[in-house]
Amino acid sequence: MAAAEDTSASGDDEIGRDSVIAVEKLIRRHVRRTPVAEFDAADFGLPSTRIALKLEQLQRAGSFKARGAFANLLLRKAPEAGVVAASGGNHGAAVACAAQALGMPAHIYVPAISSPAKIARIREYGAKLVVGGDSYADAFSASEGYRTRSGALGVHAFDQRETILGAGTLGLEIEAQVPALDTVLVAVGGGGLIAGIATGVGGRARIIGVEPEASPTLARALEAGRPVDAPVGGLAADSLAPRRVGSLVFPIARRRVERVVLVSDNDIRAAQRALWSVARIVAEPGGAAAFAALLAKRYVPRLNERVAVVISGGNTTAVDFDR
């Protein structure tokens, strides 16, 4: 079964920059405007240029997912049963956080591969947590069963208008915080983040997707010309490994993403270590994937190119990566 590839998008309204701007105003008081830290690439042993790291691991619930979660719960009316979401971990924590803040019950389904740090986050926010199955596909199937039985509002992790628009607010912030922006490197799982950022930036910078070699969802879709099943696995499987890219995401990515580069698990580990040792930035594997493309030279900036890299999440118990 393909996971979650059917969505609960609430309407056919355009997913555009104006809508992102409207959503940013709506969620502004509920989410953090996370900082950008600038570094000389030489600090990381790379050819000298300036790198801007967007520190979204400092976001509420520990990842960018809070943006889409609050957008969903503020734009859509939840029934008495509350909300339900399937997640590798970060989306679940974000929905639980938003539900707690807005006084709604939440049921969250995650697979067994979800990290202890993410499971702990979800429980801290008071959600009803169900852990089971081997993949996001299994968690999604279980969450759909609960949604059908209970009437709860389903909040999709990536392939839903509100989720994409919420993620798009990150693109607005990057554009405002990084003058003369040329390129944004964005990790891809189901694609909600890259579709949102591409929509928010609106063609004002090139967008480069970064995926694990073990889970090339968008790369496979672009090759095939449509969303298709891809392998699932790897170090970042709890955040970057749905079985296929979203159906709402795909046309946005095909139109606005310049290309996708792939990184290995070793590349991601090296990026985590470098972020910690050089900048004392703690990133989970999925959160470090975009930076891994630079460090492993899977993406090589031109001379004087202004590159922003999204550090998308920091829900991990690992800190001293040199041990």
N, C-alpha and C positions, 0 to 999 in steps of 0.2 A: 504493500500500500504506500502510495506517495503521501508524505506527511504534510498536512496542513496546507496543502496546496490549494484547497478550497478555502475561501476566506469568508469572513463576516463583515465585509466592508459595508459601511452604512451610507450608501448612495453613490451616485455617479458624478458628483460635483468635481469640477476640475481640480487636479492637484497641481497648483501653480504657486508662483512666488507671492502673489497678493494674498492667497490663502495662508501661506506660511507666516506672512507678516501679521495677519489677523490673529492667528493662533499664538504667536509670540506674545502679543498683548494680553491674551487670555491667560496664559500659563505663567507669565512673568513673575508674579509674586509667589509662585509655588516652586519654582526651580532656581538653581544658582546660575549666575553668569560666570562660568568657570574661566580661570585665567589662561593666558597664553604665555609660555616661557620661551625666550629666544636663546639659541645656542649657535656658536660657530661649529660647523660640521667637523672642523679639525679636532674638536674636543672628543669626537667619537672615531677619530682616525680616518675621516673622509675628506675628500677634496674641499677646500675652503669655500663655504657659502654660508648663508644664514638659514637656520632651520627654526621654524616656529612650531612648538608642540602645544596643541590644544589639550589641556589637562582635564578631560571629562571624567577621569576617575575620581575627581573631587565633587562630582555631581551627587545630588541626593540619591541614596540607595546604591551609590558606588559605580554608576555607569550612566551613559547617555540615555538609557531606556526610560528614565524618569520623565523625560520630555514627552514621549509618546503616551506614557501611562496617564499623565495628567491631562493631556489633550483629549484622550478618549473619555475619561471620567467627567470632564467639564463640558464636552461637546455632546455627549450622549446621556440619555436618562437611564439609570440603572433601576431595575425592579427591586422589590423587597428582598429577593434572593441574593442580591449583590452582583459581584463580578466573578468571572472565572477566566483563568489564563493558563496556557501551557508554555513552558519555557525551559531553556537549558539552565536557567538560574537567574540571570540578570533581569530579564523581563519580568519574571515572577516576583523578584524583590522589588522592582519598581512599581508594579501593579499593587502589591501588598502595601507599599509605602503610601501610594496615592490613595488607596482605599482607606487606610487608617486615618490619613490626614483629612479626608472628606467624610468620614463617618459611615463607610460602607463595609459590609462583610465581603471577604474575598476567599476564593478557593483557588489554590495554585497547584498545578501538576508539573512535576519535573522527573526526568529519567534518572536512573541510578548513577549515570556518569556526572551528574551535577556536582560541583565541588562542595566540600564541607562549608567553605566560607559563604557560598551563595545560599545553601540550605539554612545556615544559621541566620543570615540576613532576613530571609523570608519569615522565619519563625519569630524573629525579633519584632516584626511589624504586625504580629498577631493574626496572620492569615491561617486558614486551614490548609495544611500542606499534605500532599499525597506524592510519595516517591515510588516510582515503579517503571519497569520497562527498560530497554537498553538504549533508547534513542529519543530524540525530540518527537519523532513520528509516533512513538508509543504514548508519550505524554499528551500529545495533541489529541490522539484518538480517545484517550480516557477523559480528557477535559471536554470533548464534544459530547460524550455520553452524559456527563454531569450537566452540561448546558441544556441538553435536550430534556433531561428529567426534571431539572429545577426551574428552568426559565431564566437562569442567570444571564447577565450580559457578557458575551464573549469578547475578550480584548486580545486581538491577534498580535503576535510578537513582531511581525514585520509587514505583512501584506494587507494592510488596512489603511484607508485614507487618513484617519486621524493619527495613526501611528507614524506614518510617513511625514505628515505635516509637522508633528511634534519634533521629529528628528531634524526636519528642515530648519528649525530655529537655531540649531547648532551651526548651520551654514551661514545664517545671517550674522551670528556672532563672530565667526572666523573672518568673514569679509570685513567687518567693522574693526577688528582687532589687529589685522595683518595688512598694513598698507601695501599697495602695489602687488597684491597677491597674484601669483602665476598658476600654482598647482596645489591641489589638496590630495593627500594620500589617505584613503579610507579603507578599513577592513570590511570584508563582505561575508555575511552568513546568509541569511534569507534576503538581504538587500535593502531592508527598510532604511538603514542609516545612509547608505550611499545614494539611494533614491531621494531621500529627504534633503541631504546636503546639496546634491546636484540641482534640486528644485530651488532651494534657498539661494544658492549662488547664482543660478539662472544664467549660465553661460559666461560669467565674468571671470572664470578661471577654469583650467582643465581639471578634470576629475579622474583620478587613477584608482582603480579598485585593487585591493590586495587580498588574496585568498590563500589558505593553506593548500599545499599540494594534495593533501589527503581529503580535502573537501572542496573541490572546484566548482561550486554551484553556478556562479555567474559565468565563469569561463566556459563551461559546458553549454550553458544556455545560449551564449553569444555565438558559439560555434554552430549550434543546431538551428539558430534562428527562432527559438522558442524555449520556454522553461522545460527542462528534462531532468530526470533523475540523475544524480551524481553520487559518487562514493561518499561515505560518511565515516569520519574517523579523525585521528590525529590529536595532537596535544591540546588544540583549542576546540575540541569537539563539543564542549559544553556551551560554547557561545557562537561558533562559526560553522556549524554542521547540520543544518536542516537538509532534507533530501533534495530539495530543489529550490531555486530562487522563486520569489513571489510573482504571481501573474500580474498584479498591479505594478510591481517593481520593474518588471522586465522592460516594458516599452520606454519607461523613463531612463533606465540604464542604457538601453540600446541607442537612445537619442543623445544622451548627455555624458556618458562615461567614455573617455577616450580609449582606454584599454584596461585590461586586467593583468596583473602579474602574480605569479605564484611563489610562495615561500615554503621552505621545509620546516619541520619541527625543530631541527637544529638551529635554523635561522631565527625562529621565534624565541627559543631559549637564549640565544646570544643577545637578542634585542632586549629581553627582560634583564639580563645581567648588566648590559651596558647602560640601560636607563637607570638602574639602581646604583651602579658603581660610579658613574659620571655625574648623575643629576639627583640621586636619591629619590627617583620616581618609582613607585611600586605599581607595576602593571600586571594584570593577569595575562595569560597567553594570548587570548583574543584581543586584549587591549594593546598588546605590543606588536601585533602582526603588521600593522601599517608601517611602523618604524623599522621592522625587520626588512622590508623591501628596500629601504635606504641603506641600512647597515650591510646587507648582503649584496648590495649593488644590483638588485633586480630592477630597481629604478634608479637611473643616474641623472641627476639634474644638470641642466646646462649651466654654463658660467653665469653667475649672478641671478639665477632663477630663484624666485621667492617661493619657498615650499612650506606648506603647513601640513602637519601630520597629526591625525586625531589619535590620542591615547584614550581609547573608548571605554575602558573599565579597569577597576582595580580590586575586584572582589577575589582576593586570594589570601591564603594564610602564609604563603612563601614570601619571605622578605630578604634574607641573606642568601642571595643566589650564588655566592661564591663558596658556600660550605660544601 
